[in-house]
Amino acid sequence: MAIATSRIELAKLTVLAAAIGLALASEGLATDATEIADGQPWKMQSNGGPNGQMVLNADGSGQMRAMGLRMRLQWQAEGDRLCVATRMRGTRCVTLVAAENGYAGLEDGEVAFLLTR
C-alpha cells in the first residue's frame, strides 16, 4: 500500500510540477542551475527511474545515490539548463523551474525529476 501511495503522490507532484514548470518556462522564469549547487543533499524523485539523492557542489562535481549505489557526477550550468554527466548514463540536460519546496527538471517539456528538501 505504501508503494502505491507514493506512486500516486509522485504522479500528482509530476502533474503539478509540469503545469507550474511549463507556465514558468513560457514566461522566462526558469531557474539558474547554479542556485541549487550548494553541496547539500536534494531528495530526487524521478519520473520513470529510481528515486534517491543528488548533491551538486559549486565546483561542478557532485554525486547521486539511488538503489543503494553512489555515483560521482559532473554538472554544468547553461543558463536555466542543468547538464549532469555520469559514467552510467552519459550527459543529460534539463531545464530547471521552481516548484513547491524545490525544483522540477524538465526534459522535452515533461518532468524528468523533482528535487525537494
N, C-alpha and C positions, 0 to 999 in steps of 0.2 A: 504494500500500500504506500509506503514512503517513496519508493521509486516512481510509482505512477503519479503521486502528488508532486514530486519535484519536476517531473516532465511536464505536467500541466502548468506549474508555476513558470518553468523556463519558456514554455510556449507563449504564455501570457506576457512575460517580460520581452520576448522577442518581438511580438506584435507591437507592443507599446514602444519599445526602443526603435523599431523600424519606422513607426509613424512619427515619433519625435525626431529621429535622425534624418529622415527624408525632408521633413519640414525645415529643420535647421540647416541642412546642407543646401537646400534650394534657396535659402535666404543668405547664404555665405557665412553662416555662424558655426562652421565646423571648428574643432579644437586643434590648436597647435600641439603636435605629438610630443614635443619636449616637456609639456606640462605634467605628464604622467611619469616622467623619468626621475623619480625621487629616491630610488633604492629601497622602497617599501613594498611589501607584497600586495598584489591585487588578486582578488578572487576572480577566476576566469570561468565563465560559463560559455561553452562552445555550442554552436548550433550544428549538431550532427557529428561532433567529435568529443574527445574526452574533456571533462572539467578538471580544473586544477588551480594552480597559482602561477602568476607571472610577476617577475621583478625586472624593472628596467632601471639601469644605472645611468647617470648623467654622461658617463664616458662612452656610451654606445654598447656596453656589454650588458648582460643580463642572464636570467635563467627562467626556465619553465619547469614546473613539476606537475605531472599528470600520470595517473595509473601506476604510481609507485616509482616512476622514472624521473630523473632530473636531467634536463638538457641545457647545455650552455647555448646562448644565442648572441647574436649581434643585431643591433637595430639602428635604424637611420630615420630621421625625420625629413620629410619632403613637404614642407608647408603643413597642411592638415592631414597628410598621409603618413602612416607609420608602416615602415617596411621592416619585417623581422626575418632573419635568416637563421636556420638551424640545419644541422647536417642531415637530419632525417626528412625534413620537409622542404628544404630549399628556401627560397625567399618568397614571402607572402606580404602583399601590401594592402592596407585597408585605410579607409577614411574614418577618422575618429570624430565622433559627435558626442556632446554632453548628453547624458541620460540620467535617470533617477539614481542617485548615490554612486555615480561613476560615469563610464563612457561605453558607447557602443562602437564596435569596429564594423564598418560597412564595406562589403566587397560586392561589386557589381550591383549595387542598390539593395542588397539584402544583408541582414545582420549575420555576421560571421561569428562574433563573440561579444560578450558583455564583460566589462571589468568593473568590479564593485569593491567597496570596502565596508 
